[in-house]
Amino acid sequence: MRSRVLEDWIQNAGATLAWHELGVSLPVTSSLASLPKAPCFITSPKIGWFDYAALETQHRPGLSWALRAMGRLADGMGLGHQCVVANFPVSTNVWTPDEIKLIPALCERVVKDQPGRFVFVRNVHALHHAELRQQLNTLGFYALPARVVYEFDLRDAVPKKSSQLMRDMKGRQQLDLHSEVLTAITLQEAGHLKALYDPIYLLKHGPFNAQYTPQFFADMVNAGSMSCLVLRSPSGEIRAFALLYQVGHTLTVPALGYAVDDASKGLYRALFVDIFRHTLAHKLLLNFSSGAGDFKRKRGGQPHLEYTLVKPPVSRFHWKARLFKRLERSSAGLSLEDLIAWGA
């Protein structure tokens, strides 16, 4: 088993990353005893459920206060003391069929080796992972709705383009930007990517997002794990970027960024147009993660429910398992429409 402290890649990870060999390598993140001030939701599902949600609902003070209070209760029951199985340090994990088959066995191993921790599996897709969800339920995991993610399926036929996407494509033509996909970057370029990423993810959406380091961008691209789509100005300056992470025929975008100066109007829409064109050219399924739901729906994104599964540690009278069983049952009636109505 290979392991590393994640702070080299994510400053607010508060976790280690270990690779387990089961014929293929699968990652497990495990929380550290001492956590940063604003831990990352990628390595702590508890943060995503409560702290991040409270931040996003500040316009509804009562709900935000309730979420923060529930977060403190979750801390009290040890929900932050956890392992997350098959969890690469990106917002949306996608696995190969062989990896999916091995996730239940790895969960059993982690539960046995870490009996005092909560064990999670993130990014369990309602459509693609029905069998995995059932297998984990059999092992004592409980499924709770986590996010609405948006997919653009461009694998077979050319879809009918929405009016919004057509407008974006027309606007893209007006921008004097050159698009290219990089498979190697310098550490200086990686620092520039971080400078474009931080205002979007950390300043606009909050500190519970991954606080990626330049080393993360450099390692992901230069090791061949990801490529990097960039939009350059005529002078060669990178004005926008998107990391492209392909697993099989599925593409995700773990991080993106763009300039937020006075001349940046239309950059996000232009970046999406080039991501869409890359997906179409390579006949892929784009999982464009969560957030900006209205933007994605208007451009043809199809919403899907994503679950986080959790197995509580053994407790007196099994009260933790009983609690999550009740939460699973009470949330089973939540629909995509419900979550979209709440802003997903």
N, C-alpha and C positions, 0 to 999 in steps of 0.2 A: 504494500500500500504506500503510495506517494502522497505527501501532504505539504501544504504551504499555508502561511498566514496570508490572508487575503488583502491586507492593508497595502501591499505593493500595487494592487490593481484598483481597490475600492477603499478610499480613506475611511469611510464610515461602515465598513463591513461588519466589524465586531465578531468575526468568525474565522475559522480555519476551513480550508478546502482539502479534502482527501479523495484520492482516486482509488476505487475498489476494482479489483480484477475478477471478473466472472466470465471469462471468455472475451468480453469486451470491457473497456474501462468505463465506469460510471462514477460521477462525482457526488460527494456528500458534503454539505456545509454544516458545521457545528458551532453553536454560539460560544463565545468566550465568557469567562466569569465577569470580566470588566467590559462594559459596553460603552461605545461613544455616546456623545450627547444626543445625536440624532441618528439612530441606527437605520440601516438600509432595509427597505421592505423586501428586497430580493433574498436576503439571508435571514429575515425574521417575518414570517407571515403575520404574527401578532401586530407588528407595526402597520402592515397594510390594512388589516381589519379595523384597527382602532385609531392609532395616532395619525396616520396618513388621511384616513377618512375624516377625522375630526378637523384636520387642517383644510380639507377641501370643502367642508360644510360650515366654514366660519360665517357665511352669510345667513346661516340659520343657527343662532346662538344656542338655543335649547338643545338641538340635536348634537351640535358640536360638543357642548358640555357633557351630554350623556355619553357620547363616544369616549371622551377623555376619562370619564369616571369608570366606564367599563374597561378601558385600557389599564387603569390602575388596579382594578379587581383581577384582570388577567395576569398582571405582573405578580399579584399576591398568590395566585394559584400556580405560578411557575411556568406560564405559557411561553415566556421568553427563553427558557432553558430547553433548547431543542436541537434537533438535527433535521435537515431538509434533504431528502433523498433525490438523486438524479437531478441535482440543482447546480447547473453551471451558472456563473455570476452574471446572468442577463435577465431581463424582465420576463421574457417568454422563452421557455424551454421547449424544444422540439426534439423528438427522439426517433431513431430508426426502429423498424419492426423488431430487430434483434434486441435492441436496448429495452423496448417496452416489455418484452417477454421476461427480462431479467429483473425488472424493477420490484416485483413482489418478493423475489428471493433476497434481494438486497435489503428490502424493508425488514424482512424477518431477521436478517443478520444484524442490522442496526438496532432493532428493538432488543435483541438478545444482548448485544454488547453495551448498550446504553439504556439500561432498564429504568433509570430515573428521569429520562428526558421525554418530552413530547416529540413525536416523529411525524414529519409532514411530507407530503408530496404536492408540489405546486403544479399549476398549468395542466390540470386534467380536463381535457376538452370534452364537452358533452357529446359531440358528434363523433370524434375520432377515437376516443378512449373509453367507450362504454364497457368493453370487456375488462380493461385495466381497473376501472372503477369498481366493477363487481368483484374482481379478485381481491382488491384491497379491502372492500367491505367484509369479505370473508375472513380477512386477517384481523378484523377489529378496528378498521379505520372508518371514520365518519366523514361524509362529504358535505361541505358547506360552500354555497355560492361565493365566488371571489370577484370575478370581473366579467364584463362583456368585452370580447375581442372581435375584431373585424377582419374578414377575409375577402380577398379578391382572387377568384379562381380563374387563372388564365392558362390552364394546362392544355385545354383541348380546343375550344372555339374562341374566336375573337368576340368579346362581349360587346353589346351595344353600349356605347359611351354615353354617360349622363350629360345633360346640358352643362352642369357645373364643370365636369371634367373637360368637355370640349372648350369651354371658356378659358379654363386654366391652360390648356394646350395652346390656345391662341395667344394668351398672355405670355406664355413661355417664349414664343417666337420673338416677342418684342424685347426680350432681355438679351443683352450681349454677353452671354455666358457660355463657356465651353465645358461640356460634360465629359468626364472620363472615369474609369474604374481603376483604382490603384491596387496593386498587389504587394507593394513595398512602400514604406514611408520612413522618413528620418525622425529622430526624436524631437527635432525642432518642429517638424510638421505635426507630430503628435501633440505637442504643446499647443499648437494653433487650433487643432481639433477640440481640445479641451476648452480653450477660450471661447469657441463657438458653442460648445455643448452647455457649459455652466449657466449662462443667462437663461437658456430655455428650460432646462430640467431643474436647476437648483434655485434660481432666483424667481422664476415664474411659477413653478409647480411645487417647490418646497424641498427642504433639506433631507427628507426621507428617501428621495431618489438616490441612485448610486452616484457617489462622488468619485467618479473615475479619475485615475491618474494618467498622465501622458504615457507611462509605461504600459498601461492596459491597451491603449490604442496601438502603440507600437508593437507590442507582443502579439495581439490578435491578428494584425494585418501581416506582419513580417513572418509569422509562423504558418501562415496560410489558413488559419482558422476562419478568418473573415476577409472580405475585400472592402474597399472604401470607395463609394461613389462620391465624386466631388464636382462642384460647379466653380469654375475659375473665371475671374474677370479677365479682360484683354491683357492686363499687366501680369497675369499669372497667379494672382492672389486667390486663395481658396475662400469663397464667399459662403459656401454651404457644403455640408457633407452628410452622408448616411452610411453607417456601417451595414454591410450586407452579410448575413449569416445564413448560409444555405445548408440544410440537412435533407438529403434525398431530393424530393421535388418541392420542398417547402422552403420559402424564404422568409426570414424575419429581419427586422431592423432594430438591433439592440440599442443604438444610440444615433442621434442626429443633431445637427446644430446649424445655425445660420447667423449671419451678421444682423445686428439689431440697430445699425446706425440709420441715418436719414435716407440713405440710398438703398435700403434693404426691402422696400415694398415689393411684395409678390414672391419673395425668395422661398417661403415655405411651400406655396402652391407650385412653384417651379420645381422644387426638389421632389415633391410628390409625383409630378408628371414624369420626371426622369426615373424615379423608382418604379412607377407603373410601366414605363416603356421597357425597362430592364427586365421586369417580371414577364411581360408579354413576349419579348424577344427570346427568352429562355424557357418559355412555356412552364411557368411555375405557379404554385399556390402561394400568394403573399398573405401571411398572417401579420397584420399591421398593428397588433397588440391592442391595448385599450386606450381610452382617452380620446378627446376631440371627436366624440361619437357623431355629432351632427355633421361635421366636415366629412367624415368617412362615409356615412350613409348617403349623403348627397352625391358622392362620387362612385357609388356602386358597391360599397363595402357591405358584406352580409354579416349581421351580428350573430354571435354564438356565445353561449354561456360557458364559462370556465369555472372549475371547482378547485378548491384546495382540500385535500384529504388529511385528516389528523388522527393519530392514535395516541391517546393519553397514557401516561405511565400508570402502573397499578397504584391505587389509592385505597384508603380505608373505606370499606363498604362499597368500593368501586364507584364513588360519587363523581369522579371526574368523567369516567366513561358514561355514566348515566346522564350527566349534564350534556355531553356532546351528542349523545343519542337523541336527547330531547331537542337540541338545537337543530340537528339534521332533520328531524321530523317536522319541526315548526317552519323551517325554511324551504321544505320540499315544494311548497306551493308557489314560491317566487318564480315569476316568469321573466323572460327577456324584456317584455314590455314594462314590467314593474321597474326593473333596474334602469331601463332607458328613460323612463319617466322621472327617475331620481337623478338623471344626468349622466348615465353611463354611455 
